[in-house]
Amino acid sequence: MGPTTSFYDFEAVRLNGERLSLDRYKGKAVIVVNTASKCGLTPQYEGLESLYQKYKDEGLVILGFPCNQFGNQEKGNSEEIKQFCQVNYGVSFPMFEKIEVNGKNAHPLFKFLKKSLPESSLLGSSSSKIEWNFTKFLIDKNGNPTNRYAPRILQEKMEKDIKKTIV
């Protein structure tokens, strides 16, 4: 495969073990988020699910990627993660197998997203590192990453960008 230029060039594995090409989301606005079940930010699942319910019929999809790289807050296996998300937060958006988002074993999708949208520090330098659980990326309908949101940014702050993207 040549140089990766689009979100659609990647694939990921669902919690049920199904390998999925992300080109299945062509023409949709996509939020990619790294998640964890035992994090202070875990209640964001609820807000993300409400965003998904509100805009899924207009072309929004949210893709959750559990990660255990921050404070050991996602120890569960795929079945445990699925049960936790559904029982506690009614998550119906697609969830994927646990991955790494930083380091040499980072999932290629997250390497691409971090390179496309590095986070700026207060000192003006940029970092491609994911700082914590619930870092969110918005991808437009053409597979281009357009916005990066810090972990503490809630769905209400993302909504106007989502509305512009799904138009």
C-alpha positions in Angstrom: 0.0 0.0 0.0 1.3 3.5 -0.8 1.4 6.4 1.5 -1.7 6.7 3.6 -3.7 9.8 2.8 -7.1 9.1 4.1 -9.0 7.7 7.1 -10.5 5.2 4.7 -7.1 3.5 4.1 -7.2 1.8 7.6 -9.0 -1.2 9.1 -9.7 -2.1 12.6 -11.2 -5.1 14.5 -14.6 -4.8 16.2 -15.1 -6.2 19.7 -16.7 -9.3 18.2 -13.5 -10.0 16.2 -14.8 -8.8 12.8 -12.1 -7.1 10.8 -13.5 -3.9 9.2 -12.2 -1.6 6.5 -12.9 2.0 7.6 -13.9 2.8 4.0 -17.3 1.5 5.0 -17.8 5.0 6.5 -17.2 6.9 3.3 -19.6 9.9 3.0 -20.1 10.0 6.8 -18.8 12.4 9.5 -16.8 10.2 11.9 -15.7 10.8 15.5 -12.8 8.5 16.6 -12.3 8.4 20.4 -10.0 6.4 22.6 -12.0 5.1 25.6 -11.6 3.5 29.0 -14.1 2.0 31.4 -12.5 3.0 34.7 -11.6 6.6 34.0 -13.0 9.8 35.6 -14.0 10.7 32.1 -15.9 7.5 31.4 -19.3 9.2 31.8 -18.5 10.8 28.4 -19.8 7.6 26.9 -23.3 8.9 27.8 -22.7 12.2 25.9 -21.1 10.5 23.0 -24.1 8.1 22.7 -26.5 11.0 22.8 -24.6 12.8 20.0 -24.7 9.5 18.0 -28.4 9.1 18.5 -29.1 12.8 17.6 -27.0 12.8 14.4 -26.6 9.2 13.2 -29.5 9.6 10.7 -27.8 12.7 9.3 -24.5 10.8 8.7 -22.5 10.8 12.0 -20.8 7.7 13.2 -18.7 7.4 16.4 -16.0 4.8 16.7 -14.8 3.8 20.1 -11.3 2.4 20.6 -10.6 1.1 24.2 -7.1 1.7 25.4 -5.3 0.6 28.6 -2.3 3.0 28.3 -3.5 5.6 30.7 -3.5 4.6 34.4 -4.4 1.0 33.6 -8.1 2.1 33.3 -9.2 -0.4 30.7 -8.2 -3.9 31.9 -11.2 -5.7 30.5 -11.3 -8.1 27.6 -13.6 -7.4 24.6 -16.6 -9.1 26.1 -16.2 -7.2 29.4 -15.8 -3.9 27.6 -18.9 -4.5 25.5 -21.0 -5.5 28.5 -19.8 -2.4 30.5 -20.5 0.0 27.7 -24.0 -1.4 26.9 -25.2 -1.9 30.5 -23.8 1.3 32.0 -24.1 3.8 29.1 -26.4 2.1 26.5 -23.6 2.5 23.9 -24.8 1.5 20.5 -22.1 3.1 18.3 -19.3 0.8 17.0 -16.7 -0.3 19.5 -13.4 -1.9 18.5 -10.8 -4.2 20.2 -8.5 -2.7 22.7 -5.5 -1.0 21.1 -2.6 1.2 21.9 -2.6 4.8 20.8 0.9 5.9 21.7 4.3 4.3 21.3 5.8 1.9 18.8 2.7 -0.4 19.0 0.2 2.4 18.4 -2.6 1.4 16.0 -1.8 2.8 12.5 -5.1 4.8 12.5 -4.0 6.7 15.7 -0.5 7.3 14.2 -2.2 8.9 11.2 -4.6 11.0 13.3 -1.9 12.3 15.6 0.3 13.2 12.6 -2.6 14.9 10.8 -3.7 16.9 13.9 -0.9 17.3 16.5 -2.0 18.9 19.7 -0.6 22.3 20.4 0.8 23.0 23.8 0.6 26.3 25.7 4.2 27.0 24.8 3.4 26.7 21.1 5.1 23.4 20.4 3.0 20.5 19.0 2.8 17.0 20.2 1.6 14.0 18.3 1.1 12.1 21.6 -2.4 11.3 22.9 -2.5 12.7 26.4 -5.3 10.7 28.0 -8.5 8.7 27.5 -11.3 10.3 25.5 -9.2 12.3 23.1 -11.6 12.8 20.1 -10.9 13.3 16.4 -13.5 14.5 13.9 -13.1 13.2 10.3 -15.1 14.9 7.5 -17.1 13.0 4.8 -14.1 12.8 2.6 -11.9 11.0 5.2 -9.9 14.1 6.2 -9.3 14.7 9.9 -10.5 18.2 10.7 -10.7 18.7 14.5 -9.0 17.3 17.6 -10.6 17.6 21.0 -8.8 17.3 24.3 -10.1 14.6 26.7 -12.1 17.0 28.9 -13.9 18.6 25.9 -17.5 17.5 26.1 -19.9 16.7 23.3 -21.7 20.1 23.5 -18.5 21.9 22.6 -18.1 19.6 19.5 -21.6 19.9 18.2 -21.2 23.0 16.0 -18.3 21.4 14.3 -20.3 18.2 13.8 -23.2 20.2 12.3 -20.9 21.8 9.8 -19.3 18.5 8.9 -22.6 16.6 8.3 -24.1 19.3 6.0 
